[in-house]
Amino acid sequence: MISNKKKGLIVGSSFLLSLVIIFATAYLFNKPAAKVGSKDIVIEVVGSNGKTTDYDLTTDADFLIQAMDELSANGSGFSYSGTDDKYGVMIKIINGEKADYDKDGAYWALYVNGEYGQYGADSQIVENGSTYSWTYEKTQ
């Protein structure tokens, strides 16, 4: 025969186990969805014809070039290429459109939240809520 102490221990343990199962189940069904990345940004491309294409991206990238790499790899249609020089990465082609400074003074200008960028793609810090615009421009 089971003593009263053992019965109480069995009942209490069963009750505690039931509570753990109930809370675990409730958590699993109501937990917040995982988010890929912690920064929501927009990379905007303004081509030579003035057409604007926006790309929304959620990322953990520290620098713009990393976010651009993610965007070009995720099937968004965004692409770019450039060259490394002593000043960093010089973006030459975006979405198949080449800016040839030597030929006609054209280049890809970077704007950050509407302001002319002070850094290149490889040193521009990515901040949540920001818009990074690549605009095809020609020198005057």
N, C-alpha and C positions, 0 to 999 in steps of 0.2 A: 504494500500500500504506500502511496505517495504522501509525504508529509505536507502540511499546510504551507510551510516555507517553500518547498519545492514547487507546489502548485502555484503559489504567488509568483515565484520566479519564472515559471514557464508562461503564465498568463501575461506578466509584465513584459517579458522578452518578445512574446508573440505580438503584443500590442505595439511595442517599440518598432519591431520589424515591419509591421503593417504601416505605421506612420512613415517610416523611411521609404518604403515602396510607393506610397501615395505621393509624397513630396517629390521624389525622384521622377515619377511619371508626369506629374504636373509641370515640373521644370523642363523636361524633355519636350513636351508639347507646347510650351509657352516661352521658351528661351528666345532671345533676340537672334535674328538671322546674322550670320557671319558676314562681314563686309570685307571685300578684297581691297585693301588700300585705305588710307586714312585722309587722303587729299583729293577733293573734287576740283578738277581744273578743266579749262577749255583751251585747246590748241586750235587757232584759227589760221586759215590760209587765204590770202587775198592775191589772186593771180594777176597777170599783166592785163587781162581783160576786165578787171574789177570784180570778177565773180568771187564770192566769199563762201568758204566751206568751213563749218565748225565741227570739231571733234571733241566730244565729251569724254573725259577719262577719270577714273578713280585709281589712284596710284599711291605708292609709298616712295616714289622716286625722290631723291634729294636734289638732283639737278635736271634741268630741262632736257638735256640730251638723253637721259635715262627714260624719261617719260615719252620722248619721241620714239625711242627704240621699242618700248612697250606698245605704243600705238601702231607702229609699222608692223609689228609681229602679230597683232590681234585680229587681223582681217578687216580692218576699218577702211582700207583703201588709201590710207596715208602712207607716203613714202618720201624718203629724202636721201641725199648723199652729199658728202662734202669732203674737204681735205683738211689734214692737220698741218698747221704751221706753228711758228714760234709763239703766236698769239692765241692759239687754241684751234677749235674746229671752225672752218669757214664753210657755211652751208651754200652749196652751189645749185642743187636741184631739189625741188619739192614737187611731189605729185607729177613727176615727169617734165616739169617746166624748168628749163635751165636759165639762170641769170648769169650772163657772161659780161663781167665788168670790162674786160679788155676789148671786147667787141663793140659794145654800145653803152657802157657805163651802168649796166643793170646789176642789181644785187638784191639779196633777200634781207630786208630790214626786220629786226625784231622789236616788237612793242610789247610792253608789260603793262596790262591794265590801261592801255591807251597812251602810255608814256614811252618815248623812245628808249629802248633798252640800253643799259649801261654795261652789260656783260654779254659774252657769247653763250651759245647753247650749252657748252660744257662747264660753264661756271655760273650760269643763272640758276639761283636757288628756286625750287618749286614750293609755292605756298598755297594752302587751301583757299579755294574761291577765286583764284587768279585766272586771268585770260592772257595767253601768250599768242601774239599775232605775228605771223610771218607774212610780210607784205612785199610784193615785187615792186621795186622802185628803180628809177634811173636818176643819175646825177644830172644836175641842171647845167 
